[in-house]
Amino acid sequence: MNAQEKIITRLNQNLHICVGLDSDIEKIPKHLLNYNEPILEFNKIIIENTYQFAAAYKINFAFYEKYGAKGFEIIKQTLEFIPDNILTIADAKRGDIGNTSEMYAKAIFDELSFDAITLHPYMGYDSLNPFFSYKDKINFLLALTSNNGAEDFEKLKTIDGNFVFQHVIKKTNEWNKNKNLGIVFGATKIEELKENINSFYDLFILLPGVGAQGGSLDEVVSVFNKNKMNNYLINISRGLIYSDDTINFGNFIKKIIIEHNELIQKIDI
Amino acid sequence: MNAQEKIITRLNQNLHICVGLDSDIEKIPKHLLNYNEPILEFNKIIIENTYQFAAAYKINFAFYEKYGAKGFEIIKQTLEFIPDNILTIADAKRGDIGNTSEMYAKAIFDELSFDAITLHPYMGYDSLNPFFSYKDKINFLLALTSNNGAEDFEKLKTIDGNFVFQHVIKKTNEWNKNKNLGIVFGATKIEELKENINSFYDLFILLPGVGAQGGSLDEVVSVFNKNKMNNYLINISRGLIYSDDTINFGNFIKKIIIEHNELIQKIDI
């Protein structure tokens, strides 16, 4: 199954939650500290309890790289717990000159076998194309991000009246020859989502920011429903994986993701 | 010695070459393949032969991450070969929401003990501030990069008549309260360098693109000399480290970097 088949299968089952594995030793349930690899055990339990209900998993590289070489091993072992028919996203936000991006693409797609990656668009086409050339993978370019700093550069207005992030969306569509591109759009930016959703076409949309960052699941889903679009993934990290710290946290998280899915089903336009 | 002291000491000795360790198993001298860790041996020989003449070392993460956990170990071991009084730059081009950037900062500055990092500005202030808060480190924000793709977004013109990259330079100056910021500016963009150098003030300038990418050492140095500025590092990677593939490549590279330094000394305004 290539990345497109994996994601489309789940989207067609009305599954839209991307589980963000921002796994932090200081926040995981304390009883896990008795294990040899507490974070790996945490990820394993999260995955076991969510894989039937999740549309994708997103691994936030920062939380693993801080452990150096060991962190890389934990990423690899975590990926082994994720069933092969579910999309895995490397939230690594890469982007560099061509020959360097080639190396990053090898690291993420070949060495680690991720299905998808997040990319910084700043350096433009030739910094991204080495990723785009993996036709069976999905590349999510940062467009409008969920944080306040989005105002600094992403929302600079250009002389044609468009914001910088709107240029990124436009170019991403132009570059989408292999139907393997998507964008990251902050779930915290509902007004901008409403105003720009008609420019998304067949890009895959990854929306972070629900939960800890204040974005609303209902509002995001309503906007997509209203536009009869289902090509979106709503990432939830902290708001889901740390929702319980007891020995039964896995069951609790299962309950929460099921509730999220039920909410998504129920939301009327 | 903090990062600022390291870099200023070398700059004041008129040393400006940053040696880029884009070390690729397919390009290193073939005899090194007999070693257990060919890339580590390659880096060691490069460092032994250049440390008296280099202003800094830049490690391009992509070339190491493609080896996963092992790559991280090679980075760590390479750093041990670099004398403690020379600036080390993690060319990792990071940038993410605040709590994630905090983790990346820990990975690069605490776990790996680099002196400096390259950052993607796209997501704005709160994505960068976790790095800025390390006052004894140096953060290089991408402004105008050396590749063709710089035209796509970096050179979008905004309604105030400035390009996006000029906004990045302006903001980086505003954010430089701790005198720990710099920018990346492509050595391939000489006209833009001339036009913008007056906006650099006391930022540290890292210029990639000399050599394989076509930038000219002479031209870059002339522009800085003309403006009586010495706060610049010229990165050379492929053009230096692969300049010889014999068993004596170390000596050859030493000769080349000395020649570069002599050229820099000689260049008249």
Contacts between the chains, C-beta under 8 A, distances in Angstrom:
chain1	res1	chain2	res2	distance
A	22	B	99	7.9
A	22	B	100	7.3
A	24	B	103	7.9
A	60	B	96	8.0
A	60	B	100	5.9
A	60	B	103	7.9
A	62	B	94	7.9
A	62	B	96	6.3
A	62	B	100	4.6
A	62	B	101	7.3
A	62	B	102	8.0
A	62	B	103	3.6
A	62	B	104	4.5
A	62	B	107	6.8
A	63	B	100	7.6
A	63	B	103	5.5
A	65	B	103	7.4
A	65	B	104	6.8
A	65	B	107	4.2
A	65	B	111	7.9
A	66	B	103	5.1
A	66	B	104	7.7
A	66	B	106	4.7
A	66	B	107	4.2
A	66	B	110	7.8
A	66	B	111	5.7
A	67	B	111	7.2
A	68	B	72	4.8
A	68	B	73	7.8
A	68	B	76	6.9
A	68	B	107	7.3
A	68	B	111	5.3
A	68	B	112	6.9
A	69	B	69	4.0
A	69	B	70	7.1
A	69	B	72	4.0
A	69	B	73	5.0
A	69	B	76	7.8
A	70	B	69	7.1
A	71	B	69	8.0
A	71	B	72	7.7
A	71	B	107	7.9
A	72	B	68	4.8
A	72	B	69	4.0
A	72	B	71	7.8
A	72	B	72	6.0
A	73	B	68	7.8
A	73	B	69	5.0
A	76	B	68	6.9
A	76	B	69	7.8
A	93	B	94	7.3
A	93	B	95	6.4
A	93	B	96	5.6
A	93	B	120	7.0
A	94	B	62	7.9
A	94	B	93	7.3
A	95	B	93	6.4
A	95	B	120	6.5
A	96	B	60	8.0
A	96	B	62	6.3
A	96	B	93	5.7
A	97	B	145	7.1
A	97	B	146	6.7
A	97	B	147	4.8
A	97	B	208	7.8
A	97	B	213	7.4
A	98	B	147	6.7
A	99	B	22	7.9
A	100	B	22	7.3
A	100	B	60	5.9
A	100	B	62	4.6
A	100	B	63	7.6
A	101	B	62	7.3
A	102	B	62	7.9
A	103	B	24	7.9
A	103	B	60	7.9
A	103	B	62	3.6
A	103	B	63	5.4
A	103	B	65	7.4
A	103	B	66	5.1
A	104	B	62	4.5
A	104	B	65	6.8
A	104	B	66	7.7
A	106	B	66	4.7
A	107	B	62	6.7
A	107	B	65	4.2
A	107	B	66	4.2
A	107	B	68	7.4
A	107	B	71	7.9
A	110	B	66	7.8
A	111	B	65	7.9
A	111	B	66	5.7
A	111	B	67	7.3
A	111	B	68	5.3
A	112	B	68	7.0
A	120	B	93	7.0
A	120	B	95	6.5
A	120	B	120	4.3
A	120	B	122	5.5
A	121	B	122	6.9
A	121	B	152	7.7
A	121	B	153	6.1
A	122	B	120	5.5
A	122	B	121	6.9
A	122	B	122	4.6
A	122	B	142	6.0
A	122	B	145	7.8
A	122	B	153	5.9
A	122	B	154	6.6
A	123	B	142	6.9
A	123	B	145	5.0
A	123	B	147	6.1
A	123	B	149	5.2
A	123	B	150	6.8
A	123	B	153	8.0
A	123	B	154	7.3
A	124	B	147	7.0
A	124	B	148	7.3
A	124	B	149	2.5
A	124	B	150	6.0
A	124	B	151	6.4
A	124	B	152	3.2
A	124	B	153	5.8
A	124	B	154	7.0
A	125	B	148	7.6
A	125	B	149	4.6
A	125	B	152	5.5
A	126	B	147	5.3
A	126	B	148	5.4
A	126	B	149	4.3
A	127	B	145	7.7
A	127	B	147	6.2
A	127	B	149	5.0
A	128	B	149	7.4
A	142	B	122	6.0
A	142	B	123	6.9
A	145	B	97	7.1
A	145	B	122	7.8
A	145	B	123	5.0
A	145	B	127	7.7
A	146	B	97	6.7
A	147	B	97	4.7
A	147	B	98	6.7
A	147	B	123	6.1
A	147	B	124	7.0
A	147	B	126	5.3
A	147	B	127	6.2
A	148	B	124	7.3
A	148	B	125	7.6
A	148	B	126	5.4
A	149	B	123	5.2
A	149	B	124	2.5
A	149	B	125	4.6
A	149	B	126	4.2
A	149	B	127	5.0
A	149	B	128	7.4
A	150	B	123	6.8
A	150	B	124	6.0
A	151	B	124	6.4
A	152	B	121	7.7
A	152	B	124	3.2
A	152	B	125	5.6
A	152	B	167	7.9
A	152	B	171	6.2
A	153	B	121	6.0
A	153	B	122	5.9
A	153	B	123	8.0
A	153	B	124	5.8
A	153	B	164	6.3
A	153	B	167	6.3
A	153	B	168	6.6
A	153	B	171	7.9
A	154	B	122	6.6
A	154	B	123	7.3
A	154	B	124	7.0
A	156	B	156	7.9
A	156	B	158	4.9
A	156	B	164	6.1
A	156	B	167	5.9
A	157	B	158	6.2
A	157	B	159	5.0
A	158	B	156	4.9
A	158	B	157	6.2
A	158	B	158	5.4
A	158	B	159	6.9
A	158	B	164	8.0
A	159	B	157	5.0
A	159	B	158	6.9
A	159	B	159	5.9
A	164	B	153	6.3
A	164	B	156	6.1
A	164	B	158	8.0
A	164	B	164	6.1
A	167	B	152	7.9
A	167	B	153	6.3
A	167	B	156	6.0
A	168	B	153	6.6
A	171	B	152	6.2
A	171	B	153	7.9
A	208	B	97	7.8
A	213	B	97	7.4
